[in-house]
Amino acid sequence: MGMRFWIPGLLFVIASACALASPRGRPPAGAAEGTWLTWGGQASFGFNPDALASLDLSIASAAGAIARTHGAPGKRYDATTFAALDAGALELIHRGPTIVAIGGGELRFGGGFVLAHPGGSIDLRGFALRADPAARLGIAVVDAGGRVLFTADHAHYGFDEQGPGTFSMYNMNLRLAAEFAHALGRPDLAGLPVGSLEFRARAQIGRDEALSPDGGVCSAPFEGPGLVTNIALIYDDAASGWTGHDDSVYVRRCGLPPLPNGGSCTSASTNGKVVIDQDSSLRNVGDTGVAWYQKFTSPSPPYGNDQHPYLIWNLYRVDAAGRIKQIGVSAVKHAFLTINWAHVNGECGCAEGHVIYPTCEDTYSLSNNDNSSSGGSQQQNLAPRGEVIPSSAIWGRCGSVWDANCDGAMDAGSGAQNLYDYRMLVDESDMLAPLATGARYFFEYWYIVRDDADIYDTMGYREIHPAKNGSSWQVSLVGADAPDHDFFLGPTLNRWVDPLAPSANAMNRELSTPLGRARIAVKATDLGGGQWRYEYAVMNFDYAHVRIDPAHPAEPNLKLLENRGFARFGVPLAGGASASAVRFDDADNDAGNDWVASIAGGTITWSAPVAGNTLDWGRLYHFEFVSNAPPSSATLDLVGAATSTEPDIGYTLDLLAPVAVDDTIFRNGFD
């Protein structure tokens, strides 16, 4: 795809007609910088209606709009398109075929918004798009007088291949600039994301400057002997990166049940659902190219399908007593394009497209991760996790939410129907007192990439602080000014118990199986008086026992009938050790689907209910009890759920468990 057409979800668009060759490939060594020009076209804004409502902002008018879809909180984005004037041009600074910055000039528009707020209005009629001086590839939206009112960052960008001579920047976060925040009387709101922006313009680059790949990293093999495929999650900041703004985490909206018709959360509500998502950036640190094709496109190498990575995110609370509980679970974001940005010594230099090459970087804005919309058509990139086999990154396209009839084409009107479907929904009560008192919160996100050599460097987490101000929720990063920017590779579980340097009476070990991986971490705490508290956190990273439809057994039209995780967890109670104060925490607040604990044969076992709630991939469950015995080495049981045609599968892992003193002596050979 890569800006080939007006794509659903592009929120700031500029259309063109000129047919010139588009630059591609890696810049020659020592390539000098030059300038290309863009002009004309059209632009689309996609406002998050929930963000506008929380700021008491409304669109009073959209003068000169050539297309308009009115937004509705919780239901759809507000999408408006304006045509550019022919006067003026915006410069693109390039090195060889690679765009490295936005230069001088501007794209001027005749129409524009008037945004009303209680203290007055903001007039954007006659607005223009310019370079954001604070970012190499950022955009500033200025009013007719030159005041910067919005900025835009985390762009996807590139030249059309189907219509060379068209340049686009799209899927950008649209943020309030300091001037706008000051006009609202809330300078603290500067940088707040309120939607998405995109533009598409005609381009002049000069036919003699048309460049093609030189056979370097832009033709890297997909696989081969001795070659490693490895995508790493990275933190991109405005100071050293290219996205224009620090990668961060934000609240998108908060709604009351029944969603999406229950209205927005109130200052007194405790039962609302809070939608949180993030910007996400990555780098190809391996030797191979990685497929990044948009869903439902023609079969492509190396797998003969529309292969692409997937993105998920989770939220965890570690309470004042140190217990870890997952409180947020996203759906799957289907990736569709890579920018191939050259950050490390300019080594990449490949054009945007559907293969990410070694040393190249990519980003997805938080607005794009929220299924933002353009031209009235909501993007459709979010879908259930259960449609993906995570350990192999294979998608069951046939029978998915987008292709119910298995014809290999996206069904009209399918997918998310509102702004809560397939988002990560966090209960307000999980972030309010008393549960929040003394608690810490960790936001985790990771990519699932086919043939990835290291899943742990493809995931990362940030510590956040959620807070409610009136009816609105915000999150702030904890320690964001520290040198590490509070971004850590690996899973949150490794923060709870460090597998390389565990504290006393704690362990964290991986369970690797042919169907995927999990980790179990344990903490044993001496309560005094001969009593010990045992906590086990079981994290299913990519384990899935699946059943495939025999009528649709192969990609690209593979159909998944079942996708199940773990169904049983057992801890031995050796030598007559006791177990009391038994506790279970899953990823929701529904007591009706909790696992049931039982003690028999010297083992305490938790079992999933018959109706389901297996520990599926990307989820963490917490198990706890108090015993009268100290910890010692022991073998724990974890059982993968059965499918309707195959039995359950038992696994064991050596960790810590309570062992009575007499039994410990026996184990050491002193009968």
Steps between C-alpha positions, in 0.01 A plus 500: 500500500732771632294802399394342178139606528272693729511241776229468766639642821725760343409801697680769315502466123632680187393374153705546184518453129863544397685195364867513588732225615506440876827473692586159641797318638802565711689833475838469336792539738557869565183602314441874523179650632252645254148640490180374344175697490139411579193715435122491465290200591273467801512439873284309747471539876363217712399630842447261789151614612559377854811718528309805375215435744740467794643843412155654447602567140263483206526553127289812438562497124716339233506765228594378154504130596474272199405199715369473855389218730379616839651317795323355801667425836568130539369424152698662218769755428418841353660508153527817290684566173617832356645576156835678481560819305737486205715776651794396713716189526653292777860383475616144560866468596654180365835324500516293186155339474435524875286774653675622816298808601223743411644828373366850449184627335142403568181348360223760533127423518207729433253332735535391860340444838360730759532318834286630785580479872343665807749786491469582130602339173802394295486603133689271262354633177783555258729260690831372367728201551866566573797316642500464875837652593522265798492184288668382182184340366237688698227730370365822650145621429495880506213746473482784248712715731774239534420380855580132552178342630563129439803280442507157337748218554571126455434525128477232240618662178615430147453533126229317309619210293175475310496875430857631525519867575272478802644542848304423816537521877231317692395317817652786701405591854334842509586687822408828661785748465599731787311793343175303488544372856562858617181616326309235697655628821667161547869528408548153650307357203773585248586180314169329576396276207152583369488312172687424182622688197603417147587673176561397140661744254636512151878464488783622280830319540659528156519204265879493517478436873291182478698237687456127548628251760871437473486135611605571860275447799200574279537154349570308819390135488196386695682201638804282452766291676656689786268799462301631796158665489465743788274800554570705816264738673660841550424825676500796261524849646475844347859588586680212331231333292305590191133463593464857628386417853598259776330162480246504781179358646163678502136468600274519197157502667296378796145370460223367719321173430328401286774590253493701280161644595542557876659843465832628626641437847414754767691642793313260729509188280698193604363246251618659175728338245821690423663457156880528507751455219849608392745601231721208401833504317735221394821415316611207288812382685525173309649390168182443299218697351169458685164485321264790583211453255155646550225247569306371200771601252631258237715208620861610531834345594634343706188325634262533205246698700429850634741454793547787743587549869246553776507736796339446840509691830420423865469683831604365842453621855747409775312578819635631829557141617703420189240285322498521120169497311428560135222759467507577127506284186497643148395326183750456212614788283578375147802687357483605135798719401857579598670835452857362496647803671880528504597586859820312580776682307260535208552134419150418379383745239236272346164621377187441704312188402422147613839362599701642789870466425795455738588817700170664400245639746123539499231653718125486562334798659259464789226641276565231243499239778153629594347417157481871416296597195517716190243627256226345714633146462627340820831318475482128565825370646379363837368147541484219761817334624344157454530534121881479518726202575756701695805274503502488119332840438251334266163668455178305456362736237220271392211534742652806666300808598589642158436192285211299639426328168864404427508654155837666558353850484420740780127500577324833466418657835702243695729548798474751782166679500586770754791652691497237775499181292833313518663769715668444835228579755609563859248518782505837673485324837836334428663843492310662788532466877505269679659276235728777377626599845870425510482318165728525196387457139693357206399534135641227274495465123659270248511385139438144383728440201527185294833317546615758757813368672442679832150575623630679808668788317180549300310593817540779750325685779464844661397587853202736493297695753125513423302785653144625474445876483130571516341273240819461295777245532866565421813291528851629554827315465687429823864600475460630145784748552743231606776397255320171426173688433322233701502267200616144567532206264339173601174415675362667811524161672879537496460819702294314761768229527827554316592161346870592499516641853201380700462602862518241778233229472399607150544353154391576141538226238389444143292206382574434133276258311435414134178705525656813650657653809395602848676615814420425864630731772471422869548703818502343847469751784568416865200629698645393835367241740586218260268637229601566138310672222549347155422697183524363148461714188450291186549694177399344169703676233416303186376154598188394308341159447301553182257305286509573129204450268581203271313678221728804529835358619753728333597863460392746380146374571575309818205470739538461876219323682657505849788689658558408865766561762552337839217349706661369819783596736626286789743558787616206719453513876778264604522336840152603604549872444178694539330752270258767623393854401485377141473773236466526122524809275435495128484789254140604568274575796245228426493263798274266305785379276771465765706185515400263780759374750503150646742303717551130438790255491740748657445768233303822484352534152315786332278404207329713238120479499340275241359808325850627422727780623812305414828683546535604138800660334600848605342460847623464857317326787602526866466214752557527875472314830650496850683190626662380819812379313804686362593498131716239335552370148196327357340405170185691399236394250351713221245343267414623152127494428350230284328574173186321389713250306825479701561440872661739742879510519693490828824687565728528803742765619741495796452800729426555872215363711431435869677195632449386861816455705474122523460472124799728444713267715377201304586670170852560626543129577461509881214262568 
